[in-house]
Amino acid sequence: MSKTYRVRLLIETSRAFGRGLLRGICRYRSRHGPWQVEQEAPVHVGPGSVAETRLGKSALQVDGIIMRDRKGSLELLKKKVPVIFVAYLHEDVLGTHRIVTDDPAIVRLAAAHLLERGFRHFAFVGYDSMVWSRRRRDGFMQAVNRAGFECGAFVQARHRKERQWPRERTSLAEWLRGLPKPIGLLACNDDRARQVVDACRAAGLRIPEEVAIVGVDNDEFVCNLSNPPISSIALDFEDAGCRAAQLLDRLMTGAKPRPQTITPAALGVVTRRSSDITVIEDPLVARAVQFIRANAHKPVYVPDLLREVGVSGRWLSSRFQQVLGCGVHEYVKKVHVAQIERLLLETDCTLTEIAGRLGFPDASHVARYFRSVRGTNPLTLRSSRRK
């Protein structure tokens, strides 16, 4: 009879990141168990929590641990219990197995999303004390700089009391009010994006007309309960949780692999109203883009587009490259893929039904079309959000 391993999970369940990891761990456990999983209430790991106060005593009484790192958690490395850390507070720590988000991919997607919409002013709002937020800030600023534009970043007050909401809302609103408009803004995660929405309301700024906002994690409840709903970058947390469980299983059976980093794949931007706008100064390109987006539910043929705008194909292609950084066909493709993505994530339509609604010949054509832009299978994207 195989041994029943005791596994302690100290992962918060209040947000999409933790819930996705736990779904992946459950998936692995159901297929490869048996595991006796232990969680302590409250499951949120933070100062004063039960999980923090009891961890030291309980660490030697289990066979493996998956936990969000916190102050003092690296002391566990001195014990003989396999641990996989969900990186949160610490940067690269030699000799540890970790789950770390793909921040370079996240900021590339965010920058491309806002650049495609014609923004020429950019900003970032994060948490200055969090290493993962600083990585996203620096990466986003670099991506914007490489595209030839400047990017501002909100700097939090030094004193903790001034960082408390709603005090910080006042300073953030003032900062937002002083930025050039219209502006494309990346928030370090969905919670911060929701605070930006709140600060914009306090500043009297319109979303997305003056400030377009993108978050990270695609937490369905946080994003959709916001007014307006927040666009966000979806990450494959479930797959990362499954891979973490597989690694922990190997460690508990005595394997000693080199320290591994597990990275949830960045699947793409789920567009909602907070960034669903195109800012283009060239009136003819703007008219062409408006026509394309208005007809995104069906095939868009270039002759129809040229008749709408009243210019030659060569001229329009040249202007698209200058203004949007891509050709007409490429832009049409991106808009159609965004429609496919919306139907995948917001409806229960099959690929065949999506093909019918958007004018594709069949489901396989939809899948190939989607992969050519997003680099992943459409059903993979859906499953990462629905499992």
N, C-alpha and C positions, 0 to 999 in steps of 0.2 A: 504494500500500500504506500502511495506517495505521501510525503510529508506535507502537512498543512502549515504553511508559513504564516507567521504573524506579521502583518504589515501595517505600519502607522502612516496615515495620510494627514498632513498638516497643510492643507490648501484651502484658501478661502472659497466660499461657494456663492458669494454675493454678486460676482461679476462673471462675464462670459469667459474670461481667461481660465479661472479656476474650474468653472462648471464644465468647460470643454475638456480640460485635462482629466477631470474625474470620469467623464463619459468614456474617454479613451482607455483609462485604467480599468474601468468596469468591463469594457469590451474585451480586453486582454484576459482579465481574470475569469470571465465567463467561458472563455475558450481553452485556457491553459491552467486554471486553478489546480488544486484548491488553495485559496488564501483566506485567512481570517483577518479582515480589514478592521482597523481600529481608528476611530476619530473621536476627538474630545470636543465637547461643547463648552464655549462657542468655538466654531471651527475657524473663525477669522483669527489669524495670527497677528497679534499686535500687543503693545505694552499692557501688561496687567491681565492678559487673557489667560484662561485655564491652560491653553496649549503651551503658553510660554512658561508658566510657573511649574508645570509638571514634566516638561520635556526632559530635564536632566535626570530625573528619577526613573522615567519609563524607557529611556533610550536603549538600555542594555537588556530590556525584557522583550524586545521584538527582534524579528529577523531582518527587517529592512524598513527604510523610511524614505518617503518622498515628501518634501516640505519646501515651502517658500522660505528663502533665507531671511534671517533677521539678525538683530544685534546678538552677538554671542553664539550664533548657530555654527560657526566654523569650529567651535570647541568640540563638536561631534566628531570631527576628523580624527581626534585622539582616541576615540572609542573604536571598537572592532565591529561596528554595525554598518552595513552598506547604506549609504545615503545618496540620494539624488536631489540636488537643490534646484528649485525654481528661482532663477536669478532675479533679484529684486533690488537689494541694497548694495551688493558687492560687484566690483568689476571682475575681470578674469582672475580666478583663484587657482593656482597650479595644483594639480592632483585631485581635482573634484569633477564629478559628473554633474552636468548642469543642463537645464532647459533655458534657452536664451532666444529671445525674439530676433528675427532677421531685420534689424533696424535699417541697414542699407537698402533692402528691397522695399521696406515700408515707405521710406522717404522718397525713393524713386517713383513709386506709384502715386504718392501724394503730389509730388511736383509735376509729374506728367499730367495728372488729372486737372490740375489748376492751369497749367500752361495751355493745355488743349482748349480750355474755355476762354483763352485770350487774356488772362490776367497778366499784368506787367508790374504789379506791386504785390509784395508777399510779406507774411508775418508768421511768427511761431509763438505759441503760448504753452508753457509746460510747468513742471515742478523743478525748480533749480537744485533742490537737494537730492533728486533721484538720478542715479547714473544713467538709467535707461532713457530718461527724458532728455538728459543732456546729450546723449548720443543721437537721439532723433533730431534735436535742435541743430546740432552741428552738421549732421548729414543733410538735413533739409536746406539749410543755408548754403551749403556747398553745392547742392544740386541746382538751386536757384541761381547761384553765382555762375555756374558753368553755362547756364542758359542765357547769361548776359544781363541778369537783373539783380537788384539788391533785396535783402530780406531783413526785416527787423525782428527782434525777439523781446518779449516782455521780461523784465527783470523783477523778481519778487523782492519785497522788502526784507531787510536783514533780520528784523525782530519777528519772532514767531507770532506775537500778538497782532502785528500788522498784516500777517498772512491769513488770519482767520476771516472767513466769509461771514458777514457781508462787508467787512472793512476792505478786504482786498478787491471786492467788486467795484468799489468807488475808484480805486487807483487804476484798475484794469479798464474801466469804462472811460476814464480820462485819457489813458494811453491809446485806446482804440479810436477815440474821437479825433486824436491828433494825427492818425495815420493817413497817408494818401489814399484816395478812393478812386475806383473800386479796388478792393484788395482780396487776395486769396490767402486764407489762413489755415495752417495746420495746428491742431491741438495735439498734445502728446498722447492723449487717450480720450475715450468717449466722455468720461466724467469731466475732464477739463473742457472738452468741447461744449458740454452742457452749461458750464459756468461762463464760457465765452458768449453763448447765446443770451444768458441772463445779463451779462455786462453790456452787450449790444443793446438790449432792451432798455437798460438804465441810461445808456448814452443816446438813445433815440436814433440808433442806426438800423437800417433795413437789411434783412438777411433774405436772399443772397445778393440783392442789388448793390449794396455798399460793401458788405463783408460776407464772403463765401467761406464756409467753415467745413473742414474735414477732420474727423476724429480717427481713432485707431482702436480696434478690437471688434467692431461691429456688434456691440452688445445690443440685441434687439430691443430690450426694454428701455434702456437708457436712450437709445437713438429715437425710437418711435414715440416715446412719451414726451420728447422735447417738442417745442413749438417755435420754429418749424422742425420737422424730423431731420436728424443729422446724418449726413453722408459719412461713411466710415470704411476703413480698410479691414477686410475680413481676413482672419488668420486661421490656419488649420490646427486649432488647439487639440482636437480629438486625436488626430494622428500622432501628435507629439506625446500625448498622454499614453497612447498605446505603445509607442516606442520606448518611453520611459519605463513602463511596466515590464516590457520585455527585457530591457537592460537590467532592471532591478532583479528580475527572476534569475538572470545569469549570475549576478553578483551573489545572490543568496545561495546558489548551488556551488559556490566556490570559485567561479571564474574570476580572473583578474585582468580584464581588458584595460587598455590605456584609457586615461580620462577622456570621456566623450561629451560632446556638446550636441544636444538635441534641439533642432530649430523648427518651430512651427512655420510652415510655408505661408508666405503672403499671397493670398488668392486673388486679390483685386479690390477695387473700390466699389462699394455698394452705394450707388448714387441716390440720395434723397433730396428734399427741397433745399437744404442748407447750402448746396453748391450747384443746384440744377439751373445754371445760367451760363450764357456765353457773352463775354465782353469783347466786342470788336469795334474798333474805330472806323475801319474802312467800310463805308456804307454798302458797297456791292458784295463784299465778302460776307458782311453781316446778313444781307438779304439771302445769299446762298445758304449760309449756315441755318438761318431760320427756316428756309424751305426744306432742307435736309432733316432737321430735327422735327419739323411738323409732320413729315412723312416717314418717320422712322419705323412706323408700323407696317410698312410695305416696301417693296424694292424701289430704289431711287435710280432712275436712269439719267445719265449725263445730258442727253439731248433735252429732256424736260427741264433739267436744272438750268441749262444755258438759255432756254427760252424764257424762263422765269427771270433770270438776271439780265439778259440782253447783251451778253458779251461772248467772245470766242472762247473755245476750250483752252487754247494755249494761254490766253491772258488770265483766265480764271485759275488755271493750274499754277501759273507763276505767282499770282497774288496769294493763293493759299499757302504756298511754300514760304513766302515772305512774312505773312501775317500769322499763320498757325504752325508753320514748321513742318507741314506734311502736305501731300497731294490731295486732290479731291477724292479719289477712290479710297485712299487710306482713311480720310476723315469719315466718309460714308460708312466704311466698315466699322470704325470705332463706335459710331452712333448706333448702328444696328446691333453690335455686340453688347452695348450698354442696355439695349432693350431686351435682348435675350437674358442677360444677367438679372434684370429686374423681374422678369417673368419666372425665372428659376427660383429666386429668393422670396418673392412676394406672393406666388401662386402655387397651386399644385398641378399646373399644366404639365403633361408629358412632353418630351421633345417633339413627338409627332404633332401634338396640339400647338406647340410653339411654332413649329414649321408652318402650320396652316395659318396661324394668326399673323405671321410676319412675311408670308409669301415665299417661303423656302420650299424646294421640291419635296424634301423628306427630312426625317430626323438625322440621318447620317450626314446630310449636307449642313444642318445646323451645327452638329458636333465638330465637323472639320472647320467650318467658318469660325466658330468660337475658339477652337484651339489655336488657329493661326494668329489670333490677336492676344489671347490671354495665356497661351502656353499650357493650359490644363483642360481636362475634359469637363464639359458643363455639369455632368452628374457628380463629379468629384466636388465641385464647388457647392452644389446643392446638398450633398450628403454631409459636408463639413458643417453645415448650418442646421441640418434637420435631425441628425442622429441624437 
